């Protein structure tokens, strides 16, 4: 669209600036519209913010990375609840992050309580029940998970704690499905060897 500027020489065409959309607003709009191609860009742009918040609250880098993956998966699943006109996308992501951090802290508390209960149990009864053995097994698995290589641990944590399928894990991490399956298989084998080794000692 053009306008006319009047000069002594007569009217002269004058360009009118066209309003532009910022890259972040464009990402937010496409995300809300369900554009799968934009998910990776959204993750690259705001994952550092989410990871930083999770690290500050949890104090554990590996756990913070798992929360970050969970946040973006939850955001994508719930994208229809995001309205660009009500606020910026990063603020919406921060809200999800705070909820997932709270979930992670609650899960950590439950694990700590379970471990404490398991540690006290032998003093209360000389013969642990099957339920008590199950508690101890879960404590052993949690400890051994943290000893796995990062990729294997991430896949198994997203499987056990995030309740994700291998296809969903591939989507969240950006890894090929075959790679996810390989990490899961190797992680389970290594986990099994570690636990068997402990029971045989």
Secondary structure by P-SEA (a helix, b strand, c coil): cbbbbbccccbbbbbbbcccccaaaaaaaaaaaccccaaaaaaaacaaaaaaaaaaacccaaaaaaaaaaaaaaaaaaccccccccccaaaaaaaaaaaaaaaaaaaaaaaaaaaaaaaacccccccccaaaaaaaaaaaaaaaaaaccaaaaaaaaaaacccccaaaaaaaacccaaaaaaaaaaaaaaaaaaaaaaaac
